[in-house]
Amino acid sequence: MAPGERYEELCDELLASPGVSIGRALSNEGLMVGGKLFAFQRRDNFVVKLPVDRVAEVVGSGDGVVAVMGTRVMKQWVELPPSADWSSYANESCAFVRALTAGGAS
């Protein structure tokens, strides 16, 4: 399955979850929860927001790389190739950002 089709299927799956919507942030259209972006497609890759220590684990495992937007290193964002388990990371990211928004942090 092409990355774009895979992303669309993942969006359909996640949009069934309470509070998940499509929105725009960081110059990207992507999945949001509580008004905060948690995942989006970038070229053929998938980018998710996770805690800094978890990003380090994912990068250390070889599953992804720290996302870079322009020249800015995004410490809480990991870019995953098509070979990664996008669904698992998306659900983890959604739960992380949902907890942030419930706690009032950004």
C-alpha positions in Angstrom: 0.0 0.0 0.0 1.3 3.5 -0.9 2.2 5.8 2.1 -0.6 8.2 1.1 -3.2 5.5 1.2 -1.8 4.1 4.4 -2.0 7.6 6.0 -5.6 8.0 4.8 -6.6 4.7 6.4 -4.9 5.6 9.6 -6.7 9.0 9.7 -10.1 7.2 9.2 -9.2 4.9 12.1 -8.1 7.6 14.4 -10.9 10.0 13.6 -13.3 7.5 15.1 -11.6 8.3 18.5 -13.2 10.9 20.8 -11.8 14.4 20.3 -9.6 13.5 17.3 -9.9 15.8 14.3 -8.0 17.0 11.2 -6.4 20.4 11.6 -3.4 22.6 10.7 -0.3 23.4 12.7 3.4 23.5 12.1 2.6 24.3 8.5 1.1 20.9 8.1 -2.4 19.4 8.0 -2.6 16.5 10.3 -4.3 14.7 13.2 -5.2 16.7 16.3 -6.6 16.0 19.7 -7.7 18.7 22.1 -6.7 21.3 19.5 -3.1 20.1 19.4 -1.3 18.4 16.5 -0.1 14.9 17.3 0.7 13.3 13.9 1.0 14.2 10.2 2.3 12.8 6.9 5.5 14.3 5.5 6.4 13.2 2.1 6.3 9.4 2.3 7.0 9.4 6.1 4.8 9.8 9.2 5.7 12.2 12.0 4.4 11.9 15.6 4.8 13.8 18.8 6.2 11.8 21.8 8.0 12.6 25.0 11.7 13.5 24.5 13.0 10.3 26.2 10.6 8.2 24.0 11.9 10.0 20.8 15.4 9.0 21.9 14.3 5.3 22.3 12.7 5.3 18.9 15.7 6.8 17.2 18.0 4.4 19.1 16.0 1.5 17.9 16.4 2.6 14.3 12.6 3.0 13.8 12.8 6.7 13.0 14.8 10.0 13.2 14.3 13.2 15.1 12.1 15.5 12.9 13.7 18.6 11.5 11.5 21.4 10.2 13.7 23.8 8.1 16.7 24.2 10.3 14.9 23.5 13.6 15.4 20.2 15.4 12.0 19.2 16.8 13.0 17.3 20.0 9.5 15.9 20.7 8.8 14.8 17.1 10.0 11.7 15.4 9.8 11.0 11.7 9.0 7.4 10.8 9.6 5.7 7.5 6.9 3.6 5.7 8.4 0.4 7.2 7.5 1.5 10.8 4.3 0.6 12.6 2.5 3.9 12.0 -0.7 2.8 13.8 1.1 1.9 17.0 3.1 5.2 17.1 0.0 7.2 16.2 -2.0 5.8 19.0 0.9 6.3 21.4 1.2 9.9 20.2 -2.5 10.6 20.5 -2.5 9.3 24.1 0.5 11.5 25.0 -0.9 14.7 23.5 -4.4 14.0 25.0 -2.7 13.8 28.4 -0.8 17.0 27.8 -4.0 18.8 26.8 -5.9 17.4 29.8 -3.1 18.6 32.1 -3.1 22.1 30.5 0.5 21.8 29.2 1.5 22.4 25.5 
